[in-house]
Amino acid sequence: MQTPGPASQSSGQSGPNREHELIERAKHDRHAFGELYERYVDRVYQYIYYRVGNQQDAEDLTARVFFRVLEALPRYRCGRAPFEAWLFKIARNLVSNWHRDQKQRRLISLEDMPLLQRLVDHEPPDRIAERRDEYEQLYRAIRTLAEDRQTLLYLKFMEGMSNAEIGEVLGKSEGAVKALYNRTLHTLRRELRKRGVRFRSR
């Protein structure tokens, strides 16, 4: 597994028709399933690592996700929901179960937080040190959010998913996702104000 970083978008290079063909072949062809696995494994791992903050658990859960996918793939129908949304829904459910079993949340460092790392990557070096505490506070504020809100932020900013696709993962309508996103940003700003942090708009 790679160290978490900005998610690859390579899965979109072949076009939807090619992917649908690959999915159908993967239902009975292990080589095709291996190609599907290679296409998505890093993205799934990055999401899971973001949610659990531990490499060993992230690797274990990633393996379990694709075992579930292998079992459930014959029942997947192209066109009902985007494949990546279906895949991330499986990942999200496994992570939610993991958190219920663990009954704890592990903290991870700023460098291991891809959502915040992407913010840092846009800063000049002299500003990173100056604003490091602000980014740490932002990270801690995000971790106070409910699981579905953290997942929403990850899928929107790291995976670039639309509200409709995120809705498939969260089991919500497109309108409900939009409303949840707005409430999440409001909650996040309020929490940051309490912590004395104000981020300027870009």
Buried (B, 14 or more C-beta within 10 A) or exposed (E): EEEBBEBBEEBEEEEEEEBEBBBBBBEEEEEBBEEBBEBBBBBBBBBBBBBBBBBEBBBBBBEBBBEBBBEEBEEBEBEEBBBBBBBBBBBBBBBBEBBEEEEEEEEBEBEBBBBBBBBBEEBEEEEBEEBEEBBBBBBBBBEEBEBBBBBBBBBBBBBEBBBBBBBBBBEBEBEBBBEBBEEBEEBBBEBBEEBEBEBEEE
